[in-house]
Amino acid sequence: MLRKGQRLRPLHPHLAEREWGVGGDEVGTVLCCYRVLVNRSGEADRVDIEFGSGQKIWGAPAAEFAVIPEGATAH
């Protein structure tokens, strides 16, 4: 599971632009990560993210983002 403060980048740039209005190459920081119950089929991890532009995404599927390893450059 993700943790607060991790840096993320969208896995699918076009989806990020279409769904959340975030540039596909933007880097965001995890504000909060949590697991929600999805019907009876199981659980899904969700994440709240703030991007460098100041835009925030609430409740996005965590699986749609890749973690940028600590110490790695964003680009």
Secondary structure, DSSP 4 states (H G I P E B T S, - for coil): ---TT-EEEESSHHHHHHHH---TT--EEEEEEEEEEETTTEEEEEEEEEETTS-EEEEEEGGGEEEEPTT----
